[in-house]
Amino acid sequence: MRKWLILTGNAYLKESYMLKAAALTVCLLLQMTLRNTPKQRSLTRLARRQKCSSASLLLAEKKAALNTERDPRGFAVKFYTEDGNLGPCWQQHSCLFFIKDPKKFSDIIHTQKRDPYTNCKSQTMMWDFWSLNPESLHQVMYLMSDRGTPYGYRHMHGFGSHTYSMYNENNERVWVKFHFKTQQGIKNFTNDEAVTMKGADADFAQRDLLDAIDKGDSQNGRCIYR
């Protein structure tokens, strides 16, 4: 508790650390009957179009960040149902995360920020944390592969970060996770391509998504309920 009070009182941590984002309104079309579905009627009717909103962003970067930074991508989806809003359902483009203990979350966020002395990003801070926390290894390997530089927002999956407690029609509690799988196919930049795109278009992911929508190229994905 003492550590948490110190950290939350730190102006360095009070910064909004997730700012660069793209938002859009999407439609969910239910095509099969789900078992143990939650009570929301809009999520249980076949062929029913359900309005949703989504916002995609880089997890550790600020407004001026480049869209092709090597960084986990996150996005949130909110369902607007007849029985009230559901969400936001937080997603990450990798099915892993650096930590298992939530108490370490504030620590890892500090390592992704700028060093307060130099006002520069510090590779030493990041690698100190990762090397001292072995559970980070799998996510670090994922991030350092081409999966760490996805080709915009249209070509990446979203894996649910949270498990939700919901109730079905029989008033039985069910535990639910939502995953979103792109149907445009997974596509990533190589490291060299990502570096080149940084100098060519800082807003590549935003522009790629908007251009596709303006051309009438519908962006489809599957919502997986578990």
N, C-alpha and C positions, 0 to 999 in steps of 0.2 A: 504493500500500500504506500509506503514511504517513497519507493522508487516511482510509482505511478503519479503521485502528487508532484514530485519534482519535475517529471517529464511533462505533465500536462500544464505545469506552470511556466514551462520553458517557451519563450516566444519563438524560438527556432522551430519547435514542433508545431506551433499554432498555425504555421503557414498552411494554406490549402495545397496539398502536395499532388493532387490529381486534377489538372485543369484542361489539358489539351484533349478535346473530345469531339465526336460527331454524333448527332442525334437524328432519329427518324421514327416515323410511325409505321408499324407493320401490322399485318393481319395473320391470325392463326386460324387455320381451317382444320377442324377435327375430322379425321377420316377413318377412325376405328374406335371401338368401344374400349374403354380402359377399365381395368379391375381396381377395386378399392378407390374409386375416384373421389376427390374432395366434393363438398356439397355445392360448390359454385356451379350453377346450372349451365352457364356459358361454356364450361370446360367439359361437359358431359354430353352435349347434343351433337350428333353426327351432322356433317356438312354445314355446321354453324360457323360463320366468320366472326372471329373475336378480335377486337381492337387491342393492340399492344403498342408500347413505346420502347425504344431501345436507345442507349447511349454507349458509344465505344470510346475507349481512351487508353493512353499509355499509363502504366501504374505509377511510375516514379518520376515522370517528367512534368515540366511546367508548360505554360502557354506557348512559349517560344521554342519548345522542343521540336525536333525533326520527326516526321512520321515514320522514318525508317531506322530509328534508334533500336539498338539491341536491348529489348525490354519486354517483360510480360505485358500482354494486352488484356484489358478487362472490359466487360460491358455489363450493363444491368438491363433487365427486361421487366416491365410492369404490365400486368394484365388488368384491363378495365372490364369487370364483369358486372352482371345484373345484381349480384349479391355483394358488391363492394370491390375495391381494388385489391389485387393480389401482387405482392412484391414490394420493392424491386427484388427480382431474383438475380443475385450477383453471379457473374460468370467470369472465367478466366480462359485464355486461349490454350493453356496447358492444363493437363489433368493433375498437376502436381503443385506443391508450394514449398517454399524454402524452410518453413518451420512447422512444427506440430503443436508447440506450446504457445497459446495466445499471448502469454506474458512477454514473449520475445518480439511481438509485432512492432512495438514502438522502437525497439533497438534496431531492427532491420530497416525501418523507415529512416532512421537517422543516418544509416550507412549509405543510403541511396541519395541523400541530399548533398548539398555543397558543404565543404568544410568551412566552418564559421571563421577560421583564421585566414584561409587563402581565398575564400569565395569561389573555389573551383571544385569540380567533382573529384573525389578521391578514390582511386582504385585500391589504395591500401586499406581504407575503411571497409570497403565491400569485401575484399578477400580475407581480411582479418575475421570478419563475422562468419563468412562461409566456411573457412578452414577450421574455425573453432566450434562449428555446429555441423557435425557429420550428416545430420538428416537433410542438409541443404544439397548434398552431392547430386542426387538424381535431378533436381530442378536446375542446378547449375549446368549439368551436362546437356539438358534439354535446351536451356537458354543459349548456350554457346554453339549449338548446332544451327543449321539454317532455319529451324523452327523459331529461333529467337528473333528473326527478321521476316515476319509474314508479308506477303505481297498484298498489302492493304487489308481493309476490314472484310472484304467479300470472300476471301479465301482462307478463312480460319474457323475452327470449331469454337464452341463455348462450353466449358465444363462447369457445372454448378459447384459453387464454393460452399454453400450452406445446405443443410437438411432441414426441411420445414415440418413442423407438427401440424397436421390437418385432420379434419374429421369427415368421414364419409356419410352416406345417407342413413346408415345404421347407428350413427353416433359412435362409431369405433375410431379410435385414433390410428392414423396411418402416418408413416414417415416418408416424406416425398423429396426427391431431388429432380431438378430440371436440367437437361443438357440440350444444347442447340448445335446441330450439325449442318455445316454448309453443304449445299448441293452444287456449288460452283467448282468444287474440287479444291484440295489443299494445294497452295502454291506459295513458295517462299523465295526471297532474294538470297543469293549467295552473299558472302561477306563483301566481296568486291562490288557486286551490283548495288548493295545497300549503301556502301560508301559513295559510289558514283551518284546515286539518286539523292543523297543528302545535299550534294552541290547543285543538283538540277531542279529539284522541287521539294521544298521543306514540308509541303502539305499534300504529299502524294496520295496518302490513303483517303483523305477527305475528298480530293479532286477525283480520284478514281471511282469512288462511290457515287458522287454526284453526277459525273459524266455518264456512268452506266444507267442511272435512273432517268436522266434526261433523254437518253437514247431509246428509252422504253425497254431496256434489258431488265426484265424482272429478276429480282434477287430472291432466291428460294433457299429454304433450309428446313430441316426436320426438328421438331421439338420432341425430345425424348423424355418421357415421364417414368421415373423409377421409384 
